Amino acid sequence: MRELAIFGGDPVVSAGEVKSWPPITQADRDAVNAVFDSNIFHGSNAPQATALQRELEEYFGVKHCLSVNSGTAALHMAIASLGIGPGDEVIVPAFTFWATAAAVLHHNAIPVFVDIEDDAFCIDANKIEAAITDKTKAILPVHIHGMPANMDAIMAIAKKHNLKVVGDACQAHGAAVNGKKVGSIEDTAGFSTNRSKNLSSGEGGFFVTNDDDAFAVAKQLREFGEVVLPSGTREYNSFGLGWNYRSHEFINAFCRSQLKHLPENNAKRQEFAAFLTRELTNIPGFRGPYTPPGREPVYFSYIVRFCPEELGLDLTMAEYKSAVMKILAAEGIRLGQWQTRPVPGQDVFLKKQGYGKGCPWECSHYNKKIEYRGEDYPVTVDFIASHSYLAGVYPPNTLDLMAKYIEGFKKVSAQPDKIVKVAKEKR
Ligand SMILES: Cc1ncc(COP(=O)(O)O)c(C=O)c1O
């Protein structure tokens, strides 16, 4: 039996072996440098922004795209461009990054949370109808960890109740349902391109839609509420409240360069995930993610479930998870915690800290009482408690590294007494 690194053995993965994301090439550097040479650094009609938008429209199979400066901005535009506003309710999954719900609040609308599926980790379509009221205007599925939500069911519910669907696809560039990419299924959608994302440009995002009216509104919202003609001419007359959500030309150029590699990078993530999931099936104590039929995830994060019961250990989930994460970290295999509670359990919701005096919840346009409690979403609570993401499951890392990860999981699984020892040391 090989000694665990935490007790002085050799680690499975050496320091520096796990490469960071995204892979940067000379082409990326050249693309950014070319922006310096062009002397055009910003503008909604700037050449890099315009070209990026056309390329993204083609990749996603959508009619319109607007490049913006963050995923949060894109989501806010996705909400606002559909006419959702003060007092309207929007249904949001309890498990997401809080910016999803912030985009709703930014337009003085009210997030109403729904728990997630117990086999995947997206909003549970079976629980959506119970959350619909006469104030509901939209459903906002999040394709979390690169897993597309149950879009067939969600679109059918939206149709039945005459609701809009806004997609948070910030973690799911290229994920698809029955061959159709997320972002192209919803009425509007927002994507992030911050550093960690499958399509990365450091910071940034983009808005997509097939709806001409939403596109026209979103375009104004991106730039101070004004209309800016392709020639750059401005009337300097704002048609309504807008922001400065324009993207930068350096970022647009970097994003275009990275976009060229998105399909092959996603394919690598899928190959690594398929290998890990297959192998983990045979290692007591751990499980890979389940993919419901028809959904094609792109593994923004590769999620591992902790299963102490498979090893017959007398440890709580928290003790087991923490001990295993410590042991694997010493082996050079990093598991990370993404989110610590359901979004409605965050202070902003518990204390209703919005605009000034409780707005939008206590403003006159919302004549209802709504209370938020994290514990009302038990599937989300359990998911967060029993899962972590496995770092480094992307190129330029290789299948050889994934094989070492599996070696590490096997090494730990074969020494349950050592897991208990590490857990007890912490007690
Ligand atoms: C699910 C989700 N929604 C929204 C966002 C917000 O994107 P950004 O950080 O680009 O504003 C992110 C990313 O950070 C995210 O992961």
The ligand as an ORCA input file, in Angstrom:
! r2SCAN-3c Opt
* xyz 0 1
  C     -23.721     31.353    -13.095
  C     -23.087     32.710    -13.213
  N     -23.893     33.779    -13.425
  C     -23.390     35.012    -13.545
  C     -22.028     35.243    -13.479
  C     -21.540     36.643    -13.587
  O     -20.602     36.820    -14.606
  P     -19.499     37.966    -14.477
  O     -18.579     37.579    -13.369
  O     -18.827     37.987    -15.808
  O     -20.224     39.245    -14.189
  C     -21.156     34.167    -13.293
  C     -19.696     34.303    -13.270
  O     -18.995     34.862    -12.536
  C     -21.700     32.872    -13.124
  O     -20.906     31.828    -12.904
*
